[in-house]
Amino acid sequence: MRTRLILTASVLGLAALVSGCATTAATSPTNSPEATTAPSEAPEETTAPAADVTAGWVSSGTMIGIVTIGSSTCVPVVDAVLAEGDTLSVTLKDPDASTPCTRDLQPRITGVGIPEGIDVTKPVTLGVAYNDNTTTIDLEAAPAPAADPMEMAPAAGYVGPNTIGLGTYGSSTCVPSVESAEPGDDASNLVVTFATPDANQPCTSDLAPRVTTIHADAGVKTLTVVDAGTETSVNVLAGSF
């Protein structure tokens, strides 16, 4: 997979984190003819690296997971999707301004369903527009999608470096969250345990695709997903990150 980043309005970068170094002055002895002052030190500036947008197949050709960096509780939402030939253009926007956002910087995954007209068994060119940035991503061909996506079992795939997207179906307002992710029987297996949802959390009764972000090293081929005591084995689609 090759990612080409095109800046359309301004260079995308995370805000510079600037830490000032204190400057102290040394006072001369009482009878010294003149005071000396320690030379001031220039403040050190540390700038976080620019965050790339990455993407990959999540649910066996029925969904793409798009990864951005930002608040883990304010995942970008899909604003528009346009399909033309082998090209898929997606516009993302930030969630409603009333959404409470944590101040962390984490990979977030936005799930995008594949519209009619896109043949996922052939390479697809994905264009992602988010804020002032446009990214073009070449996706390799995906496995043929299931005839009825709603009957699909959980599916997963690498959507970025050390980032796996796990697609499941259920209430759109109650996306599973990860309580723990630990190595399994061998290095290619990861045991992912979902957290027990809050009993007071309101969940809609719809059946929609959800994508859960899982942080993992490269080389994971299977997930053992533990949800309410039930274990499910899920194959992980490889990615060229």
N, C-alpha and C positions, 0 to 999 in steps of 0.2 A: 504494500500500500504506500502511495506517495502522497504527501500533503504539500500543497502549494499555498502559501499565505499571501493574500493580496490586500494591501492597506488601501482603503478607499477614501478615508477622510483624515484620520489621524493615526499615529502609531499606537497600537494597543500595547499597553504595559500596565503592570500592577503599580500602585502608588509607591513612590520612593519612601523608604523608611530611613529617616535621618536622625542620627543620634549625635548630640553635641558633646564635645570633650571639654571639660572644665579647664579654665586657665587660672593659674594661681600666680601671685606676685610675691617675690621674696623680699622681705624688708631688711635694709642694711643695719649693721650694728649702730649704736647710739652715736659714736664719734666718727663714723665713716663719712668721708667727704661727699659721697654721692650714693644714691640708692641704685640698686640693680633690679631689673625686672626680668623674670624668666620669659623666654620667647613663647609666644602663643602658638598653640598647635591648631592646624586646620581641622575642622570637623570632618569626621569620617562619614562617607555617604555609602549606604548599602541599598542597592536597587534590586528588587525581586525580578527574576527572569520573566520575559514575556510569556504569557500563557497561550499555548497552541490549542486549537480546536481539533479534536480527533473524533473518529467515529468507527463503528464496526457493526456487523450483523449481530443481533441479539437473539431473536426467536426464529431461527431456521428460515430466514428469508421473508418473514412477515413483519419485521420491525428492525429499524436501525437505531442504535444508541449513539447520541451525540454528546460528547464530553466537553464541558467548559469548566473553568476554575472560578470559584467564588464562594459565597455563603452556602453552607451545606443545607440550610433550611429555605433558601430562596432559589429553587431550581428554575431555570428559564423554561418558558412554555412555548408551544408552537403557535406562531401567528399566521403563517401561510405555508402551503405546500403546492408546488407546481411541478408536474411531470411532463417531459417532452422528449420522446425518443428514449435514449439511454441516459438522460440527464434528469436528476431530481434536485430541485431548488427548494430549500427550506429557510424560512425566516423565523428567528427566535426573538422573543421579547422577555423582559423581566416580569415577574409576577406582579399582581396588584400591589400598589404602594402601601396598602394597609397590612401586607404580609410581614410578620415579625421576622427579621433576618439576624442570624448570628454573625459575629465578626470574624469567623474563621475563613480560611482559604482552603477549600477542598475540591476535588473533582466531583462534579455533579453530572448526572446522566439524564438527558431528555429523550424519551422514547418517541419515535416517529413511525407511524404505520405506513406501509407501502401502498400507494394508490394504484388503481388499475392503469395498465399501460406500461408499467415498468417490468421488464423481464429480469428477475433477480438471478436467473441461472446464467446470465451474461454479465460482464463487468459493467458497473454503474458509476457515473460521475456525479458526485454529490456536491452541491454548492450550499454553504451555510452562511447566512447573513445574520450577524448579531451585533447590536450597537453600531459602531463605526467600522466594523470589520467584516470582510468577506473571505471565506476560506473555501478552496476547492480540494476535494478529497477523491481519489480514485479507489473505489471499492472493488475487490476481486469478486468473482461470481460466488453466489451463496447456494446452499443446498435448496432443492425444490421445496417450496412451502407446503405445509399440510393443506389438504383439501378444505378442512374446516378449522381455522385458526383457534376458535373458541374451545375446541376439543384437545388442543395441544397440551402436552405436559410442559413443565418448566423447561426453559432453554437458556443457554448462556453463551457468551462469546467475549473475547478481548475487544474492548472499544478504545483502548489507549494503553500506554506503557503502565504496567502494574495495575491495570484497572479492568475488572470484568463486570459486564452488565448481565444481571440475572433477570430474565423476563418471566413473569407469572401472570395469572389472570385472577381477578377478584374485584373487590370494591375499589373504585378509583380514588377514594379519599382515605384509604387505609393501606398505604404501601408498606410491605414488610420492611422492617429494619433489622440490621445485623447486630446480634448480641456478641457473637464471637466468631472468629475464623481461625482455625488451627490446622496444622498439617495432619493428614490422615495416615493411612498405612504406608504410603511412600510419597516421594517428593512431587509426584504428579497429581496427587489427590489433596483436596482441601475440604475440611469439614466446616460447613457454615451453619450456624445455629441462629434461627430467627428469634428476636426478642418477643416476649409475651405482650400483646397489645394491651393498652390501658382499657380497662373495662368501661370507662366513661367516655372513651373516644367515639364520636359519632361516625358511623360508616354508612355510606350509601349502599343501596341494594343492587347496584348495577354490576355487570360483569365486564371489566375492562382490562386491557393490558397494562401492567405496571412494571417498572424497571428499578431494581435495587442495585446500588453500587457496592461492589466488593473489591477491596484492596488486596492484591495478591502478587507474588513474584511471578516472573515469566516461567513458563513450563508447566503450568497447571492444566491438566487435561480433563479432569473430572471433579465435580463438586458433589459432596454428600450433604444434601440440604436437610436440616432437622427443623421441623415445624410442628410444634405442639406434640412432640414425642414421635412423630412419623418421619422416617428417613426416606429420601428420594435421591437417586443417583442421576446426575445431570452431566452430559458431555459438554465440554467447553470448546467452542470454535476458536481455532488459532487465529492470530492476527500478526501482521508483519510490522510490529512496532519496535 
